[in-house]
Every structure is written in C-alpha cells, then in structure tokens.
C-alpha cells in the first residue's frame, strides 16, 4: 500500500479525486476502498461515472474534520 497522504497533500487535491486517492487520504487500501464503494459504505460520498468511482474532496475533508474553507482554490484557467 502506498503511504497515506499528508494534510498538505490532501488540501492540494482537486475538487474530484479517484477512489484510490480518496482511500489513501483516509488510510484505506485500494482493495478495501473498492469493496466499501461497491457496498455503499465508503466513509464519504462516492459517485459512479461509467466504470469509474469519483469522490468529491469536500467529503474527504469532512471525514478528516478539516475545514474546506482552509483549502486553497486553484484559479488556473
């Protein structure tokens, strides 16, 4: 398993992230993340887009009790 993400790395993530990255942010491995998503029990909201799972970063921040207002906003075009 890859190392868990730091708070700074989590805050730098885009608005929507893949399931594996969300799992890493929460300290959950790849296999368990997919199992939880399929069962509908992942700790935050998961969106199914075609064959992919996407997770809004706001849900990850809420689970980690991090204030989304402290997250930098990417203003790049």
VMD Tcl script that builds the backbone (N, CA, C; Angstrom):
set m [mol new atoms 231]
animate dup $m
set s [atomselect $m all]
$s set {name element resname resid chain x y z} {
  {N N UNK 1 A 0.846 -1.192 0.000}
  {CA C UNK 1 A 0.000 0.000 0.000}
  {C C UNK 1 A 0.877 1.235 0.000}
  {N N UNK 2 A 0.462 2.227 -0.768}
  {CA C UNK 2 A 1.188 3.487 -0.773}
  {C C UNK 2 A 0.942 4.208 0.541}
  {N N UNK 3 A 1.856 5.082 0.875}
  {CA C UNK 3 A 1.755 5.810 2.131}
  {C C UNK 3 A 0.548 6.746 2.140}
  {N N UNK 4 A -0.038 6.929 3.302}
  {CA C UNK 4 A -1.143 7.850 3.475}
  {C C UNK 4 A -0.701 9.260 3.111}
  {N N UNK 5 A -1.612 10.043 2.565}
  {CA C UNK 5 A -1.306 11.417 2.179}
  {C C UNK 5 A -1.214 12.318 3.406}
  {N N UNK 6 A -0.387 13.345 3.313}
  {CA C UNK 6 A -0.293 14.332 4.392}
  {C C UNK 6 A -1.456 15.311 4.275}
  {N N UNK 7 A -1.690 16.079 5.316}
  {CA C UNK 7 A -2.762 17.081 5.285}
  {C C UNK 7 A -2.505 18.087 4.169}
  {N N UNK 8 A -1.265 18.513 3.995}
  {CA C UNK 8 A -0.931 19.467 2.925}
  {C C UNK 8 A -1.226 18.862 1.555}
  {N N UNK 9 A -0.905 17.598 1.358}
  {CA C UNK 9 A -1.181 16.936 0.085}
  {C C UNK 9 A -2.688 16.813 -0.148}
  {N N UNK 10 A -3.430 16.513 0.890}
  {CA C UNK 10 A -4.884 16.387 0.775}
  {C C UNK 10 A -5.494 17.732 0.404}
  {N N UNK 11 A -5.039 18.785 1.055}
  {CA C UNK 11 A -5.576 20.125 0.773}
  {C C UNK 11 A -5.261 20.580 -0.653}
  {N N UNK 12 A -4.210 20.050 -1.261}
  {CA C UNK 12 A -3.810 20.447 -2.614}
  {C C UNK 12 A -4.542 19.646 -3.703}
  {N N UNK 13 A -5.351 18.673 -3.317}
  {CA C UNK 13 A -6.046 17.837 -4.301}
  {C C UNK 13 A -7.151 18.615 -5.008}
  {N N UNK 14 A -7.488 18.211 -6.243}
  {CA C UNK 14 A -8.583 18.871 -6.977}
  {C C UNK 14 A -9.945 18.545 -6.358}
  {N N UNK 15 A -10.967 19.165 -6.870}
  {CA C UNK 15 A -12.323 19.017 -6.331}
  {C C UNK 15 A -12.841 17.584 -6.387}
  {N N UNK 16 A -12.497 16.845 -7.428}
  {CA C UNK 16 A -12.922 15.451 -7.572}
  {C C UNK 16 A -11.676 14.593 -7.695}
  {N N UNK 17 A -11.639 13.502 -6.936}
  {CA C UNK 17 A -10.480 12.615 -6.956}
  {C C UNK 17 A -10.940 11.173 -7.180}
  {N N UNK 18 A -10.008 10.347 -7.615}
  {CA C UNK 18 A -10.358 8.943 -7.831}
  {C C UNK 18 A -10.468 8.228 -6.480}
  {N N UNK 19 A -11.093 7.088 -6.507}
  {CA C UNK 19 A -11.368 6.328 -5.280}
  {C C UNK 19 A -10.091 5.918 -4.552}
  {N N UNK 20 A -9.067 5.520 -5.288}
  {CA C UNK 20 A -7.819 5.075 -4.659}
  {C C UNK 20 A -7.158 6.235 -3.916}
  {N N UNK 21 A -7.157 7.429 -4.507}
  {CA C UNK 21 A -6.578 8.599 -3.853}
  {C C UNK 21 A -7.378 8.954 -2.607}
  {N N UNK 22 A -8.697 8.892 -2.698}
  {CA C UNK 22 A -9.538 9.158 -1.524}
  {C C UNK 22 A -9.234 8.150 -0.418}
  {N N UNK 23 A -9.091 6.894 -0.805}
  {CA C UNK 23 A -8.744 5.869 0.175}
  {C C UNK 23 A -7.407 6.150 0.836}
  {N N UNK 24 A -6.409 6.538 0.031}
  {CA C UNK 24 A -5.089 6.861 0.586}
  {C C UNK 24 A -5.192 8.009 1.591}
  {N N UNK 25 A -5.999 9.016 1.272}
  {CA C UNK 25 A -6.172 10.161 2.170}
  {C C UNK 25 A -6.782 9.723 3.498}
  {N N UNK 26 A -7.604 8.688 3.445}
  {CA C UNK 26 A -8.290 8.199 4.646}
  {C C UNK 26 A -7.587 7.013 5.295}
  {N N UNK 27 A -6.472 6.592 4.705}
  {CA C UNK 27 A -5.739 5.465 5.272}
  {C C UNK 27 A -6.365 4.119 4.951}
  {N N UNK 28 A -7.073 4.039 3.827}
  {CA C UNK 28 A -7.735 2.815 3.413}
  {C C UNK 28 A -7.048 2.305 2.152}
  {N N UNK 29 A -6.763 1.035 2.087}
  {CA C UNK 29 A -6.105 0.451 0.930}
  {C C UNK 29 A -7.012 0.374 -0.282}
  {N N UNK 30 A -6.413 0.095 -1.426}
  {CA C UNK 30 A -7.116 0.047 -2.701}
  {C C UNK 30 A -8.244 -0.989 -2.697}
  {N N UNK 31 A -7.936 -2.212 -2.320}
  {CA C UNK 31 A -8.929 -3.286 -2.347}
  {C C UNK 31 A -10.094 -2.976 -1.416}
  {N N UNK 32 A -9.791 -2.519 -0.224}
  {CA C UNK 32 A -10.844 -2.185 0.750}
  {C C UNK 32 A -11.673 -0.999 0.261}
  {N N UNK 33 A -11.027 -0.006 -0.370}
  {CA C UNK 33 A -11.758 1.157 -0.900}
  {C C UNK 33 A -12.803 0.709 -1.911}
  {N N UNK 34 A -12.397 -0.163 -2.841}
  {CA C UNK 34 A -13.343 -0.649 -3.849}
  {C C UNK 34 A -14.445 -1.495 -3.208}
  {N N UNK 35 A -14.097 -2.305 -2.246}
  {CA C UNK 35 A -15.108 -3.121 -1.571}
  {C C UNK 35 A -16.132 -2.241 -0.859}
  {N N UNK 36 A -15.655 -1.216 -0.167}
  {CA C UNK 36 A -16.555 -0.289 0.531}
  {C C UNK 36 A -17.430 0.477 -0.457}
  {N N UNK 37 A -16.848 0.926 -1.567}
  {CA C UNK 37 A -17.613 1.667 -2.572}
  {C C UNK 37 A -18.703 0.786 -3.178}
  {N N UNK 38 A -18.350 -0.457 -3.517}
  {CA C UNK 38 A -19.348 -1.370 -4.083}
  {C C UNK 38 A -20.475 -1.643 -3.093}
  {N N UNK 39 A -20.136 -1.712 -1.814}
  {CA C UNK 39 A -21.146 -1.985 -0.786}
  {C C UNK 39 A -21.922 -0.730 -0.377}
  {N N UNK 40 A -21.478 0.441 -0.857}
  {CA C UNK 40 A -22.138 1.694 -0.488}
  {C C UNK 40 A -21.785 2.158 0.902}
  {N N UNK 41 A -20.642 1.691 1.427}
  {CA C UNK 41 A -20.263 2.026 2.806}
  {C C UNK 41 A -18.934 2.784 2.898}
  {N N UNK 42 A -18.445 3.326 1.777}
  {CA C UNK 42 A -17.234 4.144 1.835}
  {C C UNK 42 A -17.541 5.318 2.768}
  {N N UNK 43 A -16.558 5.792 3.556}
  {CA C UNK 43 A -16.832 6.808 4.584}
  {C C UNK 43 A -17.375 8.143 4.088}
  {N N UNK 44 A -17.317 8.412 2.791}
  {CA C UNK 44 A -17.892 9.647 2.257}
  {C C UNK 44 A -18.553 9.346 0.913}
  {N N UNK 45 A -19.195 10.341 0.355}
  {CA C UNK 45 A -19.946 10.164 -0.884}
  {C C UNK 45 A -19.045 9.722 -2.035}
  {N N UNK 46 A -19.499 8.746 -2.793}
  {CA C UNK 46 A -18.776 8.244 -3.956}
  {C C UNK 46 A -19.724 8.315 -5.150}
  {N N UNK 47 A -19.224 8.875 -6.241}
  {CA C UNK 47 A -20.019 8.976 -7.459}
  {C C UNK 47 A -19.551 7.926 -8.461}
  {N N UNK 48 A -20.474 7.245 -9.075}
  {CA C UNK 48 A -20.135 6.264 -10.100}
  {C C UNK 48 A -20.280 6.960 -11.451}
  {N N UNK 49 A -19.179 7.057 -12.191}
  {CA C UNK 49 A -19.179 7.699 -13.511}
  {C C UNK 49 A -18.669 6.666 -14.513}
  {N N UNK 50 A -19.584 6.064 -15.243}
  {CA C UNK 50 A -19.201 4.982 -16.147}
  {C C UNK 50 A -18.634 3.827 -15.343}
  {N N UNK 51 A -17.403 3.444 -15.657}
  {CA C UNK 51 A -16.735 2.363 -14.931}
  {C C UNK 51 A -15.867 2.875 -13.791}
  {N N UNK 52 A -15.891 4.179 -13.544}
  {CA C UNK 52 A -15.004 4.785 -12.539}
  {C C UNK 52 A -15.778 5.257 -11.317}
  {N N UNK 53 A -15.062 5.357 -10.219}
  {CA C UNK 53 A -15.595 5.954 -8.998}
  {C C UNK 53 A -14.870 7.276 -8.783}
  {N N UNK 54 A -15.625 8.338 -8.511}
  {CA C UNK 54 A -15.043 9.635 -8.180}
  {C C UNK 54 A -15.559 10.071 -6.819}
  {N N UNK 55 A -14.703 10.771 -6.088}
  {CA C UNK 55 A -15.042 11.204 -4.739}
  {C C UNK 55 A -14.831 12.709 -4.642}
  {N N UNK 56 A -15.860 13.466 -4.232}
  {CA C UNK 56 A -15.669 14.899 -4.007}
  {C C UNK 56 A -14.730 15.107 -2.815}
  {N N UNK 57 A -13.738 15.961 -2.977}
  {CA C UNK 57 A -12.759 16.189 -1.912}
  {C C UNK 57 A -13.420 16.752 -0.656}
  {N N UNK 58 A -14.533 17.450 -0.803}
  {CA C UNK 58 A -15.209 18.005 0.372}
  {C C UNK 58 A -15.631 16.902 1.343}
  {N N UNK 59 A -16.030 15.753 0.816}
  {CA C UNK 59 A -16.399 14.638 1.683}
  {C C UNK 59 A -15.213 14.092 2.450}
  {N N UNK 60 A -14.079 13.991 1.770}
  {CA C UNK 60 A -12.850 13.524 2.426}
  {C C UNK 60 A -12.449 14.501 3.527}
  {N N UNK 61 A -12.519 15.797 3.229}
  {CA C UNK 61 A -12.161 16.809 4.229}
  {C C UNK 61 A -13.088 16.729 5.446}
  {N N UNK 62 A -14.373 16.500 5.209}
  {CA C UNK 62 A -15.327 16.389 6.319}
  {C C UNK 62 A -15.025 15.180 7.188}
  {N N UNK 63 A -14.734 14.040 6.568}
  {CA C UNK 63 A -14.422 12.836 7.341}
  {C C UNK 63 A -13.183 13.072 8.205}
  {N N UNK 64 A -12.209 13.784 7.652}
  {CA C UNK 64 A -10.971 14.073 8.387}
  {C C UNK 64 A -11.100 15.271 9.316}
  {N N UNK 65 A -12.291 15.869 9.343}
  {CA C UNK 65 A -12.578 17.042 10.169}
  {C C UNK 65 A -11.634 18.201 9.860}
  {N N UNK 66 A -11.381 18.401 8.554}
  {CA C UNK 66 A -10.584 19.524 8.081}
  {C C UNK 66 A -11.536 20.542 7.468}
  {N N UNK 67 A -11.342 21.797 7.759}
  {CA C UNK 67 A -12.214 22.855 7.278}
  {C C UNK 67 A -11.969 23.092 5.785}
  {N N UNK 68 A -12.984 22.861 4.925}
  {CA C UNK 68 A -12.805 23.095 3.488}
  {C C UNK 68 A -12.447 24.543 3.170}
  {N N UNK 69 A -12.816 25.478 4.032}
  {CA C UNK 69 A -12.506 26.891 3.794}
  {C C UNK 69 A -11.001 27.150 3.854}
  {N N UNK 70 A -10.249 26.290 4.499}
  {CA C UNK 70 A -8.802 26.444 4.594}
  {C C UNK 70 A -8.078 25.852 3.391}
  {N N UNK 71 A -8.815 25.245 2.476}
  {CA C UNK 71 A -8.217 24.598 1.313}
  {C C UNK 71 A -8.022 25.639 0.215}
  {N N UNK 72 A -6.810 25.727 -0.361}
  {CA C UNK 72 A -6.565 26.702 -1.425}
  {C C UNK 72 A -7.401 26.391 -2.660}
  {N N UNK 73 A -7.829 27.446 -3.324}
  {CA C UNK 73 A -8.636 27.300 -4.537}
  {C C UNK 73 A -7.730 27.485 -5.730}
  {N N UNK 74 A -7.771 26.525 -6.660}
  {CA C UNK 74 A -6.971 26.603 -7.872}
  {C C UNK 74 A -7.677 27.523 -8.860}
  {N N UNK 75 A -7.023 28.621 -9.212}
  {CA C UNK 75 A -7.627 29.582 -10.130}
  {C C UNK 75 A -7.008 29.515 -11.515}
  {N N UNK 76 A -6.260 28.462 -11.802}
  {CA C UNK 76 A -5.627 28.310 -13.116}
  {C C UNK 76 A -6.701 28.117 -14.182}
  {N N UNK 77 A -6.488 28.660 -15.379}
  {CA C UNK 77 A -7.500 28.539 -16.441}
  {C C UNK 77 A -7.662 27.121 -16.923}
}
mol reanalyze $m
mol bondsrecalc $m
mol representation Tube
mol addrep $m
